[in-house]
Amino acid sequence: MPRPEDRISRKDLIQFMVGKSLPLSAIARLLGVKRREVHEELRHVLLSLRHTGCEVEITPGRCRKCGFTFSENDLRKPSRCPACMSTWIADPRITVREKVSPEAEQLHQQSEEPAEHSGKQICEGVELIDHTADVGLLVKASTLPVLFERAAIGLFTILTDISSVVPAQSESVEVCADDLETLLVAWLSELNYRHVVHHKLYSRFDVREVGNGVLTAQVHGEQIDPLRHTIHTEIKAVTRHGLKLQQIDGGYEATVILDL
């Protein structure tokens, strides 16, 4: 139970929210408080704001796999889609802004609309594949280094809008494994670990060496900034289920399943 002096005031929350469009998790992280506390206060704040010179818009949670849209009454991220059982859920977003003209409102909505993937291809050489409640990646490339780079791009395209990630910081990565398939899992797992534990996002990957049980690379990205980055989902694990990496005509192909 938080102490009274630790709780955020409704006045501070109102001042913070005006002019922002954020999911509940980002609001809590920026304010340094628990999600439950923000959720409790935000409901009262939003009711009050509707009677002021501000406009409130709730973008409900949505399944990024089948498109199911949740009720806008719950500001928290649903854990699972009732239609397809996927856990690849886009967070609900709370937008608070001063009232604007209809023309300006239309432009704002267009800029806030999350980018959708065209068909199943999410980036060059990477396609989404259906796999029950999880997400699978089908990756193709002419060489092994490019294959591993594209797999990493696919991973972070699922996590966020990768175009918003500035490759301002560079880090070295080295992973080892007994075979190429396990090396792919180790590579993606290491990147996801850095994302989860160190709150990093990456948008550029330079794989220097793949072979003899070793991968070395330089990855480029930045710390998560909740004001600029929207985290679409959480990747719990890069699995070995259905894992495949093989040589094909013109290069290589890999299939990897992500547990969301």
C-alpha positions in Angstrom: 0.0 0.0 0.0 1.6 3.3 -1.1 2.1 6.0 1.5 -0.1 9.2 1.0 3.0 11.3 0.3 4.0 8.8 -2.5 0.7 9.0 -4.3 0.4 11.2 -7.4 -2.1 14.0 -7.1 -4.9 14.4 -9.6 -3.8 18.0 -10.3 -0.3 16.8 -11.2 -1.7 14.0 -13.4 -3.9 16.5 -15.3 -1.0 18.8 -15.9 1.1 15.9 -17.0 -1.4 14.4 -19.4 -2.4 17.5 -21.4 -0.8 17.4 -24.8 0.3 13.7 -24.6 -0.8 10.4 -26.1 0.5 7.5 -24.1 -0.3 4.0 -22.9 -0.9 3.5 -19.2 2.5 1.7 -18.8 4.4 4.7 -20.2 2.5 7.1 -17.9 3.4 5.1 -14.9 7.0 4.8 -15.9 7.4 8.5 -16.6 5.9 9.5 -13.3 7.7 6.8 -11.3 4.6 5.3 -9.8 2.8 1.9 -10.1 0.4 1.2 -12.9 -2.4 0.4 -10.5 -2.1 3.8 -8.8 -2.2 5.6 -12.2 -5.2 3.5 -13.3 -7.2 4.4 -10.2 -6.5 8.2 -10.5 -6.7 8.4 -14.3 -10.3 7.3 -14.4 -11.4 10.2 -12.2 -9.1 12.6 -14.1 -10.5 11.7 -17.5 -14.1 12.2 -16.3 -13.1 15.7 -15.0 -11.3 16.6 -18.2 -14.3 15.9 -20.4 -16.0 19.0 -18.8 -13.0 21.3 -19.4 -11.4 22.9 -22.5 -9.6 19.6 -23.2 -10.6 16.6 -25.3 -10.0 13.0 -24.2 -9.6 10.2 -26.6 -9.2 6.5 -25.7 -7.7 4.3 -28.3 -8.7 0.8 -27.1 -6.4 -2.2 -27.0 -6.3 -4.2 -30.2 -5.0 -7.6 -31.2 -2.2 -7.1 -33.7 -2.7 -10.6 -35.0 -6.4 -10.8 -35.9 -7.5 -7.2 -35.4 -9.9 -7.8 -32.5 -10.7 -4.5 -30.7 -11.3 -4.5 -27.0 -13.6 -2.2 -25.1 -12.3 1.3 -24.4 -13.6 1.1 -20.8 -10.4 -0.6 -19.6 -7.3 1.5 -19.8 -5.0 -1.5 -19.0 -3.5 -3.7 -21.6 -5.4 -7.0 -22.0 -3.4 -10.1 -21.5 -4.8 -12.2 -24.3 -7.1 -11.9 -27.3 -10.4 -13.8 -26.8 -10.8 -14.3 -30.5 -7.5 -15.9 -31.5 -5.8 -16.3 -28.1 -2.8 -14.2 -29.2 -0.9 -12.2 -26.6 0.4 -9.8 -29.3 -1.8 -6.9 -28.0 -1.3 -3.2 -28.8 -1.7 -1.1 -25.6 -4.7 1.1 -25.1 -3.6 4.8 -25.5 -4.9 7.8 -23.6 -4.8 11.1 -25.5 -5.5 14.4 -23.8 -5.3 17.6 -25.9 -6.8 21.1 -26.1 -9.8 21.4 -28.4 -8.8 22.0 -32.0 -10.5 22.5 -35.3 -11.9 19.5 -37.2 -9.1 19.9 -39.8 -6.4 19.9 -37.2 -8.0 16.9 -35.5 -8.0 14.9 -38.7 -4.2 15.5 -39.1 -3.6 14.6 -35.5 -5.4 11.3 -35.8 -3.5 10.4 -38.9 -0.2 11.0 -37.1 -1.2 9.0 -34.1 -2.5 6.0 -36.0 -0.1 3.0 -35.4 1.5 1.8 -38.6 0.0 -1.5 -39.9 2.0 -4.0 -41.8 1.2 -4.6 -45.5 0.0 -8.2 -45.7 2.3 -10.5 -43.8 5.6 -9.0 -44.8 6.8 -6.7 -42.0 10.2 -5.7 -43.5 12.5 -6.7 -46.3 13.0 -10.5 -46.3 10.8 -11.0 -43.2 7.2 -12.3 -43.1 4.9 -13.1 -40.2 3.6 -16.6 -40.1 0.5 -17.9 -38.3 1.3 -19.9 -35.2 -1.5 -20.4 -32.7 -1.2 -17.7 -30.0 2.5 -16.8 -30.7 4.2 -15.0 -33.6 6.5 -16.7 -36.1 9.0 -15.1 -38.4 10.0 -16.4 -41.8 13.3 -14.9 -42.8 15.1 -15.1 -46.1 18.5 -13.7 -47.2 21.3 -14.3 -49.7 23.9 -14.7 -46.9 24.0 -15.8 -43.3 25.0 -12.4 -41.8 22.1 -10.7 -43.7 19.7 -13.5 -42.5 20.7 -12.8 -38.8 20.4 -9.1 -39.3 16.9 -9.4 -40.9 15.8 -11.7 -38.1 16.8 -9.0 -35.6 15.0 -6.3 -37.5 11.9 -8.5 -37.6 12.1 -9.0 -33.8 12.2 -5.2 -33.1 9.6 -4.5 -35.7 7.2 -6.7 -33.7 8.3 -4.8 -30.5 7.9 -1.2 -31.7 7.9 1.2 -34.6 11.5 0.6 -35.5 11.6 3.8 -37.6 11.3 5.8 -34.4 14.5 4.3 -33.0 17.6 6.4 -33.4 20.8 4.3 -33.9 22.8 6.7 -31.6 24.5 4.2 -29.4 26.6 1.2 -30.5 27.2 -2.0 -28.6 29.1 -5.2 -29.3 27.3 -8.6 -29.2 28.9 -12.0 -29.2 27.0 -15.3 -28.7 28.1 -18.9 -29.0 26.2 -22.1 -29.9 26.8 -25.6 -31.2 24.9 -25.0 -34.5 23.4 -22.3 -36.6 19.8 -22.8 -35.5 20.8 -22.5 -31.8 23.0 -19.6 -32.7 19.9 -17.8 -34.2 18.0 -18.3 -31.0 20.9 -17.2 -28.9 21.3 -14.0 -31.0 17.7 -13.0 -30.8 17.4 -13.9 -27.1 20.4 -11.7 -26.3 18.9 -8.8 -28.0 15.5 -9.3 -26.3 17.3 -9.6 -23.0 19.0 -6.2 -23.5 15.6 -4.8 -24.4 13.8 -6.1 -21.4 16.5 -5.7 -18.7 18.4 -2.6 -20.0 15.4 -1.0 -21.7 17.1 -0.8 -25.1 15.7 -0.6 -28.6 17.8 -1.3 -31.7 17.2 -0.3 -35.3 20.5 -1.3 -37.0 22.4 -4.5 -36.9 25.9 -5.2 -38.4 26.7 -8.9 -38.2 30.4 -9.3 -38.6 30.8 -13.1 -38.3 28.6 -16.1 -38.3 30.2 -19.5 -38.2 32.2 -22.0 -36.2 29.6 -21.7 -33.4 30.2 -17.9 -32.9 28.3 -14.8 -33.9 29.8 -11.3 -33.5 28.0 -8.1 -34.3 27.6 -4.4 -33.6 24.1 -3.3 -32.8 22.9 0.3 -32.8 20.0 1.9 -30.9 19.0 3.9 -27.9 17.3 3.8 -24.5 13.5 3.5 -24.5 11.9 7.0 -24.5 8.2 6.6 -23.6 7.4 9.9 -25.3 8.7 8.7 -28.6 8.5 4.9 -28.5 5.5 2.7 -28.2 6.2 -0.9 -27.1 3.5 -3.0 -28.8 4.1 -6.2 -26.9 6.4 -8.3 -24.8 8.4 -11.1 -26.1 8.7 -13.7 -23.4 11.1 -16.0 -25.2 12.6 -16.9 -28.5 11.7 -20.6 -28.7 13.1 -23.7 -30.4 9.6 -24.9 -31.3 9.4 -25.2 -35.1 12.9 -23.7 -35.4 14.5 -24.2 -38.8 17.5 -22.7 -40.7 18.4 -24.2 -44.0 20.1 -23.4 -47.3 17.9 -22.7 -50.3 18.3 -21.6 -53.9 19.8 -18.2 -53.8 20.6 -18.1 -50.1 19.2 -19.1 -46.7 15.8 -19.4 -45.0 14.9 -19.5 -41.3 11.8 -20.0 -39.3 11.7 -18.9 -35.6 8.7 -18.7 -33.2 8.4 -16.0 -30.6 6.5 -16.6 -27.3 4.5 -13.5 -26.6 
